[in-house]
Amino acid sequence: MSRYKIIQSYSIKDSWKYAEKGWGISLHRICSRTGSFPPSLAYYFIMKYSKPGDKVLDPFSGKGTAPLEACLNNRIGIGNDLAPEAYVLTKAKTRPVRYRDVLNWIESAKPKVIQRASNYSIDDVEEKVKVFYSKYTLRQILAVRDLINELEDEDLSNFLKALMLGILHGPSNIHLSIKSSHSFSMSPGYVKRYVKEYGFRKPRRDVLKCLKLKAERVFRDGIPALRGSAYMNDARNLPLEEEDVDLVITSPPYFNMQTYAWDNWLRLWFLGYNYKKVKEKLFQTNSIMKFKAFIKDCLKEFFRVLRWNRAAILVLGSVKLNGKIVNMAEEVGPIAEDIGFNVQALISDGIPKSNKYLWYLDGGQGIDKEVILILTKGEFKPYNIQIDWSNAKPTSIVKECMEAAAI
């Protein structure tokens, strides 16, 4: 029975928990998405467990938080995610375009959007999509989508898609939909009912104007000077050479706790995907046995691509499954050791300091949702760097003059 060193996150003097709310550059907020760890957490482990010039990989990159923080701090950020909307967001952050290129495209697109939108029929659009948009707005969305897809510049096309995903639905005047969540695509049935109950009206939006306003916010703090890369592969089969990366930092799926395909069904529609088909490709289960088999294959791949004497940081959690609390670290730690990793430490919240052994914990002893498992391939100790959160800023960033001309 293994004995793991357990550390409370707030007991770490320069923990990411002490970063102010909303820490991180504005590019991080290009699009909200459920199940993401904060930029401060990524920054903390990237600074402690890698050095400038290193390759930092997130095999389940989500909205690209870790790869972006890597690029911002003179590392090469590599993101991978099988979910299409996650891939788009990760690529937008690892391969961002210039602000003026976005403005130039918006200006050139204006007459084309006006012309195309007036000729679009929305008869073939699914009814569940129509629940969210006025006819006026929906025609523009279709026109903008087609124009983006016609672009030859892949990075610009992808970045514009990411911007659109960020405004496709939400509660503010910059969002294109009726008032709804900005983090996930709400159920059309629920939206239809509350629209009827409260008498909400679908807003008439100038899509390009909203897109420009979004771009102004996203580019406010600049973009990373160093570019990375993004992939859309199964995490069990990464397109990387053996011992090719210096740090792995990621958050694997939490059983059925995170239903990414359904949570992003409207964004997937915009990108041209059916969420049901995407769901079939993504890992999702309530079976601990299937989860163990999946995570074992993932860890083997992480071990393969990670260099010797380097670390892998897994942001896990405690979840309620079939009426029982399952601490994912309890399941993952032994599997990682069997593969060849060493368990250096476990960082957790809400666990009494008197509890020293991972196997002693259960759901009645204050297990919090966030549990971070620190693995090493060979021997590795974090660099002796103290983070001052009041002065923690990106070291590799490019800023542009922010023109404020209205469309």
C-alpha positions in Angstrom: 0.0 0.0 0.0 1.6 3.2 -1.2 2.1 6.2 1.1 1.7 9.5 -0.7 2.8 12.9 0.6 -0.3 15.0 0.9 -0.1 18.8 0.8 -2.9 21.3 1.2 -2.9 23.9 -1.6 -3.3 26.8 0.8 -0.3 25.6 2.9 1.9 26.4 -0.1 3.2 29.9 0.5 3.1 31.0 -3.2 0.2 28.8 -4.2 -2.0 29.7 -7.2 -4.8 30.0 -4.7 -3.4 33.4 -3.7 -3.6 34.8 -7.2 -6.4 37.4 -7.5 -9.6 36.5 -9.1 -9.4 36.7 -12.9 -5.6 36.5 -13.0 -4.2 36.0 -16.4 -4.2 37.9 -19.7 -7.4 38.6 -21.6 -6.7 36.0 -24.4 -7.5 33.3 -21.8 -11.1 34.6 -21.8 -11.6 34.3 -25.6 -14.3 31.7 -24.7 -15.6 30.3 -21.5 -15.8 26.5 -21.2 -16.7 24.2 -18.4 -14.2 22.0 -16.6 -11.1 24.3 -17.0 -8.5 24.9 -14.4 -7.4 28.5 -13.8 -4.5 30.2 -15.6 -2.8 30.7 -12.2 -2.6 27.0 -11.6 -1.1 26.4 -15.0 1.4 29.2 -14.4 2.4 27.9 -11.0 3.3 24.4 -12.3 4.9 25.6 -15.5 7.2 28.0 -13.6 8.1 25.4 -10.9 8.4 22.3 -13.2 9.9 23.6 -16.4 12.4 26.1 -17.7 12.5 28.5 -20.7 12.7 26.7 -24.0 11.0 23.5 -22.6 8.1 21.9 -24.3 4.9 21.8 -22.2 2.1 19.4 -23.2 -1.5 19.3 -22.2 -3.0 16.1 -23.8 -6.6 17.2 -22.7 -6.1 20.9 -23.4 -9.7 22.0 -23.2 -9.7 25.8 -23.9 -5.9 25.8 -24.1 -5.1 27.4 -20.7 -1.8 25.5 -20.1 -0.4 25.8 -23.6 -1.1 29.5 -23.6 0.6 30.0 -20.2 3.6 28.0 -21.6 3.9 30.2 -24.7 3.5 33.4 -22.6 6.5 32.3 -20.5 9.1 31.3 -23.1 8.1 27.7 -23.3 6.7 25.9 -26.3 3.0 25.2 -25.5 1.5 22.0 -27.1 -2.2 21.3 -26.7 -4.2 18.3 -27.8 -7.9 17.7 -27.5 -10.3 15.4 -29.4 -13.2 17.8 -28.9 -13.5 20.0 -31.9 -14.4 23.2 -30.1 -11.5 22.6 -27.6 -9.1 22.1 -30.5 -10.2 25.4 -32.1 -9.7 27.3 -28.8 -6.3 25.7 -28.1 -5.1 26.5 -31.6 -6.3 30.1 -31.3 -4.2 30.5 -28.1 -1.1 28.7 -29.4 -1.2 30.2 -32.9 -2.9 33.6 -32.4 -3.1 36.1 -35.2 -2.5 39.9 -35.1 -5.3 42.2 -34.0 -5.0 44.3 -37.1 -5.6 41.1 -39.3 -8.8 40.5 -37.4 -9.9 44.1 -37.9 -9.0 44.1 -41.6 -11.0 40.9 -42.1 -14.1 42.3 -40.3 -14.0 45.5 -42.5 -13.7 43.5 -45.7 -16.5 41.1 -44.6 -19.1 43.8 -43.9 -20.5 44.2 -47.4 -20.4 40.5 -48.0 -22.3 39.7 -44.8 -25.0 42.2 -45.7 -25.3 40.8 -49.2 -25.3 37.1 -48.2 -27.5 37.5 -45.1 -30.3 39.0 -47.1 -30.4 36.0 -49.4 -30.1 33.3 -46.7 -33.0 31.0 -45.9 -33.1 29.6 -42.4 -35.7 27.0 -43.2 -33.1 24.2 -43.0 -31.7 25.3 -39.7 -32.6 23.0 -36.8 -35.4 24.2 -34.6 -33.3 23.9 -31.5 -30.8 26.4 -32.9 -33.6 28.9 -33.8 -34.6 29.0 -30.2 -31.6 31.1 -29.4 -31.5 33.6 -32.2 -33.6 36.2 -34.1 -33.9 35.5 -37.8 -32.0 38.7 -38.4 -29.0 37.6 -36.3 -29.1 33.9 -37.4 -28.8 34.9 -41.1 -25.7 36.9 -40.2 -24.2 34.1 -38.2 -24.6 31.8 -41.3 -23.0 34.4 -43.5 -20.1 35.0 -41.2 -19.5 31.2 -40.8 -19.4 30.7 -44.5 -17.0 33.6 -45.0 -14.7 32.3 -42.3 -14.7 28.8 -43.8 -13.7 30.3 -47.2 -10.5 31.8 -45.8 -7.2 30.3 -47.0 -5.3 31.6 -43.9 -5.9 28.7 -41.5 -4.7 30.5 -38.4 -6.9 33.5 -39.1 -9.9 31.3 -39.9 -9.4 29.4 -36.7 -9.0 32.5 -34.6 -12.2 34.0 -36.0 -14.0 30.8 -35.2 -12.7 31.0 -31.6 -14.0 34.5 -31.3 -17.4 33.5 -32.6 -17.5 30.6 -30.2 -17.0 33.2 -27.4 -20.0 35.3 -28.4 -22.3 32.6 -29.8 -24.3 32.5 -26.6 -24.3 34.3 -23.3 -26.0 36.9 -21.1 -24.5 40.2 -22.3 -25.0 42.6 -25.2 -21.9 41.3 -26.9 -23.5 37.8 -27.1 -25.6 36.9 -30.1 -28.2 34.7 -28.4 -31.1 35.3 -26.1 -29.8 35.6 -22.5 -28.2 32.3 -21.5 -25.1 30.8 -20.1 -21.8 31.8 -21.7 -20.0 28.6 -20.4 -22.1 25.9 -21.9 -24.9 25.5 -24.5 -28.1 25.3 -22.6 -30.9 22.9 -23.3 -33.2 24.3 -26.1 -36.3 23.0 -24.4 -35.4 24.8 -21.1 -34.6 28.0 -23.0 -37.8 27.8 -24.9 -39.8 27.4 -21.7 -38.2 30.3 -19.8 -38.5 32.6 -22.9 -42.2 31.9 -22.9 -42.5 32.3 -19.2 -40.7 35.6 -18.8 -41.4 37.1 -22.2 -37.8 37.4 -23.3 -37.2 38.6 -26.9 -34.4 37.3 -29.1 -32.0 40.2 -29.7 -31.2 41.7 -33.1 -27.4 41.8 -33.2 -24.9 43.2 -35.6 -22.7 40.1 -35.6 -19.5 41.8 -37.0 -19.9 44.6 -34.5 -20.1 42.1 -31.6 -17.1 40.2 -33.1 -15.1 43.4 -33.1 -16.0 44.3 -29.6 -15.0 40.7 -28.5 -11.6 41.1 -30.4 -10.9 44.4 -28.6 -11.3 42.7 -25.3 -9.3 39.6 -26.2 -6.3 41.5 -27.5 -6.3 44.0 -24.7 -3.2 42.5 -23.0 -1.4 41.3 -26.1 -0.6 37.8 -27.4 2.4 35.4 -26.7 5.5 36.1 -28.7 6.3 32.4 -28.8 4.0 30.2 -30.9 3.1 26.6 -30.0 1.0 23.9 -31.6 -2.4 22.2 -31.3 -3.6 18.7 -32.2 -6.9 16.9 -32.3 -5.9 13.4 -31.5 -6.9 10.7 -29.0 -4.8 11.3 -25.9 -3.8 7.6 -26.1 -2.2 8.1 -29.5 -0.3 11.5 -29.5 1.4 12.7 -32.7 4.7 13.2 -30.8 8.1 11.4 -30.7 9.4 9.5 -27.7 10.8 11.7 -25.0 9.8 14.8 -26.9 8.3 17.0 -24.1 9.6 18.3 -20.8 6.4 18.7 -18.8 2.9 17.3 -19.0 0.1 19.2 -17.2 -3.5 18.1 -17.8 -6.9 17.3 -16.4 -8.3 14.0 -17.6 -12.1 13.4 -18.0 -14.0 13.1 -14.7 -16.1 10.0 -15.6 -19.6 11.3 -16.7 -19.2 14.5 -14.6 -18.2 16.5 -17.6 -20.4 16.0 -20.7 -18.4 18.1 -23.1 -20.2 17.2 -26.3 -23.6 18.1 -24.9 -22.3 21.1 -23.1 -21.0 22.5 -26.4 -23.7 21.3 -28.8 -24.4 24.8 -30.1 -20.7 25.6 -30.6 -20.3 22.3 -32.4 -23.3 23.2 -34.7 -21.5 26.4 -35.6 -18.3 24.4 -36.4 -20.3 22.0 -38.5 -20.4 19.0 -36.2 -23.2 17.0 -34.7 -22.7 16.7 -30.9 -24.0 13.1 -30.9 -21.3 12.0 -33.3 -18.7 13.9 -31.3 -19.9 12.3 -28.1 -19.2 8.9 -29.6 -15.5 9.7 -29.9 -15.0 11.3 -26.5 -14.3 9.2 -23.4 -17.2 9.1 -21.0 -18.2 6.4 -18.5 -19.6 5.7 -15.1 -17.5 2.5 -14.8 -14.4 2.7 -12.6 -13.0 -0.4 -14.5 -13.3 1.3 -17.9 -11.9 4.5 -16.5 -8.9 2.7 -15.1 -8.3 1.0 -18.5 -8.6 4.4 -20.3 -6.3 6.3 -17.9 -3.7 3.5 -18.0 -3.4 3.8 -21.8 -3.2 7.6 -21.4 -0.5 7.4 -18.8 1.5 5.0 -20.9 1.4 7.5 -23.7 2.4 10.4 -21.4 5.3 8.3 -20.1 6.4 7.6 -23.7 6.5 11.2 -24.8 7.9 12.6 -21.5 11.7 13.0 -21.2 13.6 11.3 -18.4 13.8 13.2 -15.1 10.7 15.3 -15.9 7.3 15.6 -14.3 3.6 15.1 -15.2 1.0 17.1 -13.3 -2.5 15.6 -13.3 -5.4 17.8 -12.1 -7.9 15.2 -10.8 -10.9 15.4 -8.5 -13.2 13.7 -6.1 -16.5 12.8 -7.7 -19.8 11.2 -6.5 -20.3 8.0 -8.6 -23.3 5.7 -8.0 -23.8 7.2 -4.6 -20.2 6.9 -3.5 -17.3 9.4 -3.4 -14.5 8.4 -5.7 -11.1 10.1 -5.2 -9.6 9.8 -8.6 -6.1 10.1 -7.2 -6.6 6.8 -5.4 -7.4 5.1 -8.7 -4.8 6.8 -10.8 -1.7 6.8 -8.4 -1.2 3.1 -8.3 -1.7 2.8 -12.1 0.9 5.4 -12.7 3.4 3.6 -10.4 2.9 0.4 -12.3 3.7 2.1 -15.5 7.0 3.5 -14.1 6.1 6.9 -12.7 7.0 8.0 -9.2 4.3 9.7 -7.1 6.1 12.8 -5.8 3.1 14.4 -4.0 -0.6 14.9 -3.9 -2.0 18.4 -3.5 -5.5 18.6 -2.2 -8.0 20.9 -0.6 -10.2 20.3 2.5 -8.1 17.4 3.7 -7.1 17.6 7.4 -3.4 18.0 7.9 -3.4 15.0 10.2 -4.3 12.7 7.3 -1.0 11.5 5.8 -1.9 8.6 3.7 -4.0 8.7 0.5 -5.6 5.3 1.2 -7.0 6.6 4.6 -9.3 9.1 2.9 -13.0 8.6 2.2 -15.9 10.8 1.3 -16.8 11.6 4.8 -13.4 13.2 5.5 -13.6 16.5 3.7 -12.3 15.5 0.3 -12.5 18.5 -2.0 -13.1 18.4 -5.8 -9.6 19.4 -6.7 -6.8 16.8 -6.2 -3.5 17.3 -8.0 -1.2 14.3 -8.5 2.4 15.1 -9.1 4.2 12.3 -11.0 7.8 12.1 -12.1 9.6 10.0 -14.7 12.9 9.4 -13.0 13.9 11.9 -10.3 12.8 15.5 -10.5 12.5 18.3 -8.0 10.7 21.5 -8.7 12.8 24.6 -9.4 13.4 26.9 -6.4 11.3 29.8 -7.7 9.1 31.9 -5.5 6.1 33.4 -7.2 5.0 36.9 -6.2 1.4 37.0 -7.4 1.2 40.8 -7.1 3.9 41.0 -9.7 3.5 37.8 -11.8 3.4 38.7 -15.4 4.0 37.0 -18.8 7.7 37.2 -19.9 7.1 36.8 -23.6 4.3 38.9 -25.0 3.5 41.1 -28.0 1.2 44.1 -27.7 -0.5 46.1 -30.6 -2.0 49.5 -30.7 -5.7 49.0 -30.0 -7.7 50.9 -32.6 -11.1 51.9 -31.3 -12.8 52.7 -34.6 -16.4 51.5 -34.6 -17.8 49.4 -37.5 
